C-alpha cells in the first residue's frame, strides 16, 4: 500500500487527515523502520507494509466506534504503538495510555512521543492486570490489537472500561474465541453489541473487530492474575 492508496483507503473509512497528521505518520513510519534495525519492534520491515498492516489496520477501529465522541483510550499490549499511537495522531483530543510489558518497546514509544511533540499521552511499562487493578471502570475505550486469546484479553481489559464504555479488541478470524469468551464477558458485566468482519485491502487478510459494552461495575477480585486466568481456561477446556 503506497502513500496515495493509503490516503484514499483512510478517506474511505471516513477519516480525514490533515497535512500535519500525514507528516506525523510519515515520521512515525520512518522512525519505526530505523529503530527496528537495532531493536526488534515489528516483523514488518518496509514502508508500504507499515502503511497497510499497522497504520490502516489500526484505523479500522472506526468501523466500530466514533472516536470523535470519546475522551479516553487505553491500548493494551500496544507493542510499537498499534493502534493507540496511530489513534492519538489522528484523534489528538483523546487522552491515550499505551501499556506494554516490554520495556524496550515502551522506550521507543516514549522517544516517539517526544519526537512528535504529542501531549496527553503516556507509555507505561506494566503488566495489564496490575494496571487494571488501579484503574477499574475508568476509561471510555480499551482496545488491543493482535494480542492474546480473547477470553484472556477480555478479563484483562474489560475491567478498565467505565460503565457505558467499550472494550474493542481487534483480531483476525476469531469465531471460536468469541464462543469461548461468552462466560467471562457476562461475568465482568459486558455484552457483545457488534461483531464486524472484513478483509484488508490489497492482501485480503481477514480482520474481526468485536464491540463489547460495559453494563455495570467490575465485580470484586477481577481481573485475576494472568496465571490464574490461564489455569481457569485450561481447566474449563478439559
C-alpha positions in Angstrom: 0.0 0.0 0.0 1.7 3.2 -1.2 1.0 6.6 0.4 -1.6 7.6 -2.2 -3.6 4.3 -1.8 -3.2 4.7 2.0 -4.8 8.2 1.9 -7.6 7.0 -0.4 -8.3 4.0 1.8 -8.3 6.0 5.0 -10.7 8.5 3.4 -13.0 5.6 2.5 -13.1 4.8 6.3 -14.4 8.3 6.8 -11.2 9.6 8.3 -9.8 13.0 7.1 -6.1 13.5 7.7 -4.6 17.0 7.9 -1.2 17.7 6.3 0.3 17.8 9.8 -1.1 14.3 10.7 0.2 12.9 7.4 3.6 14.3 8.2 3.4 12.8 11.7 2.6 9.4 10.4 5.4 9.7 7.8 7.8 10.5 10.7 6.4 7.6 12.7 7.0 5.1 9.9 10.5 6.4 9.2 11.5 6.3 12.9 9.9 2.8 13.4 11.9 1.3 10.5 15.1 3.0 11.6 14.7 1.9 15.2 13.7 -1.6 14.1 17.1 -2.1 12.6 18.7 -2.4 16.0 15.7 -3.2 18.3 13.1 -5.7 17.3 9.8 -3.9 17.4 7.9 -5.5 14.4 8.4 -8.2 11.8 7.3 -5.7 9.2 10.3 -4.0 7.7 9.2 -1.9 4.7 7.2 1.3 4.4 4.3 0.1 2.3 3.6 -2.7 4.7 3.7 -0.3 7.7 1.0 1.8 6.0 -1.3 -1.2 5.4 -0.7 -3.6 8.3 0.0 -1.1 11.0 -1.5 2.4 10.2 -4.5 1.5 8.1 -5.3 -1.6 10.2 -5.2 0.5 13.4 -7.7 3.0 11.9 -10.2 0.3 11.1 -11.4 0.6 14.7 -13.6 3.5 13.4 -15.8 0.8 11.8 -17.0 0.1 15.4 -16.8 3.5 17.2 -16.8 7.2 16.5 -13.7 8.3 18.3 -14.6 12.0 17.9 -17.2 11.3 20.7 -14.8 9.6 23.1 -12.4 11.1 25.6 -10.0 8.4 26.8 -8.5 5.3 25.4 -6.1 2.6 26.7 -4.2 0.3 24.3 -3.2 -2.9 26.0 -0.2 -4.8 24.6 0.5 -1.8 22.3 3.9 -3.1 21.1 5.2 -0.4 18.8 2.1 1.7 19.3 -0.7 -0.1 17.4 -3.4 1.0 17.4 -3.0 3.6 20.2 -0.3 5.8 18.9 -1.9 6.0 15.4 -5.2 6.9 17.0 -3.7 9.6 19.1 -2.2 11.2 16.0 -5.5 11.1 14.1 -7.6 12.0 17.1 -5.4 14.3 19.1 -8.2 15.2 21.6 -8.0 11.7 23.1 -6.3 11.0 26.4 -4.3 7.9 25.5 -2.5 5.4 27.6 -0.2 2.8 25.9 0.6 -0.3 28.0 3.2 -2.9 27.3 5.2 -5.3 29.5 8.2 -5.0 27.1 10.4 -2.1 28.3 12.3 -1.8 25.0 9.1 -1.1 23.2 7.9 1.4 25.8 11.3 3.2 25.5 10.7 3.5 21.7 7.2 4.9 22.3 8.4 7.5 24.8 11.1 8.6 22.3 8.4 8.8 19.6 6.1 10.8 21.8 8.8 13.4 22.3 9.8 13.3 18.7 6.3 14.1 17.5 5.7 16.5 20.4 2.5 14.8 21.4 0.7 15.7 24.6 -1.9 13.9 26.8 -0.4 10.5 26.0 1.8 8.2 28.1 3.5 4.9 27.5 3.8 2.7 30.6 5.9 -0.4 31.2 3.4 -2.5 33.3 1.5 -5.7 33.2 -2.1 -5.1 32.1 -3.7 -6.9 35.1 -1.6 -4.7 37.5 -2.6 -1.5 35.7 -6.3 -2.7 35.6 -6.5 -3.1 39.4 -5.6 0.6 39.8 -7.9 1.8 37.1 -11.1 -0.1 37.3 -14.2 1.3 35.5 -12.2 4.3 34.3 -11.9 4.6 30.5 -14.2 5.2 27.6 -12.4 2.8 25.3 -10.0 -0.1 25.9 -8.6 -1.8 22.9 -6.0 -4.4 22.0 -4.8 -5.5 18.6 -3.3 -8.9 17.8 -2.8 -9.7 21.5 -3.5 -13.0 23.4 -6.7 -15.1 23.0 -10.0 -13.3 23.5 -11.0 -15.0 26.8 -7.8 -13.9 28.5 -7.8 -10.5 26.8 -11.4 -9.8 28.0 -10.6 -10.4 31.6 -7.5 -8.2 31.4 -9.2 -5.3 29.5 -12.9 -5.1 30.3 -12.4 -4.2 34.0 -10.7 -0.9 32.9 -13.8 0.1 30.9 -16.2 2.6 32.5 -19.9 1.7 32.7 -21.3 2.5 29.2 -17.9 2.4 27.6 -16.5 -0.2 25.3 -13.8 -2.9 25.1 -12.9 -3.2 21.4 -10.5 -6.0 20.6 -9.1 -6.1 17.1 -8.4 -9.7 15.9 -8.1 -11.9 12.8 -10.7 -14.7 12.4 -11.9 -15.4 15.9 -15.3 -17.1 15.9 -14.1 -19.9 18.2 -12.5 -17.3 20.6 -15.8 -15.4 20.8 -17.7 -18.5 21.7 -15.1 -19.3 24.5 -15.5 -15.7 25.8 -19.2 -15.5 26.4 -18.9 -16.6 30.1 -16.2 -14.2 31.1 -17.8 -11.3 29.2 -21.0 -11.9 31.2 -19.1 -12.3 34.5 -17.4 -9.0 34.1 -20.7 -7.3 33.1 -20.2 -6.9 29.4 -22.3 -7.6 26.4 -21.3 -8.0 22.8 -23.0 -5.3 20.8 -21.5 -6.0 17.4 -19.0 -8.2 15.6 -17.6 -6.7 12.4 -15.7 -8.8 9.9 -13.9 -7.5 6.8 -10.8 -8.0 4.7 -7.8 -5.7 4.5 -7.4 -4.1 1.1 -4.7 -5.5 -1.3 -3.8 -8.6 0.6 -7.3 -9.6 1.7 -6.3 -10.8 5.2 -9.4 -11.3 7.4 -10.0 -9.0 10.3 -12.6 -9.0 13.1 -13.5 -6.2 15.5 -15.6 -7.0 18.5 -17.6 -4.2 20.2 -18.2 -5.2 23.9 -20.2 -2.7 26.1 -19.6 -2.5 29.8 -23.0 -2.6 31.6 -22.1 -2.5 35.3 -19.1 -2.2 37.6 -16.3 -4.7 37.6 -17.0 -7.5 40.1 -14.7 -7.9 43.1 -11.5 -9.9 42.5 -11.3 -9.2 38.8 -9.1 -9.3 36.9 -7.4 -12.3 38.3 -3.6 -12.8 37.8 -2.6 -13.9 34.3 -1.5 -17.3 35.6 -4.9 -17.8 37.3 -6.7 -16.8 34.1 -4.7 -19.3 32.1 -5.3 -22.1 34.7 -9.0 -21.5 34.7 -9.2 -21.6 30.9 -7.2 -24.8 30.8 -9.5 -26.4 33.4 -12.6 -25.2 31.5 -11.4 -26.6 28.2 -10.9 -30.2 29.6 
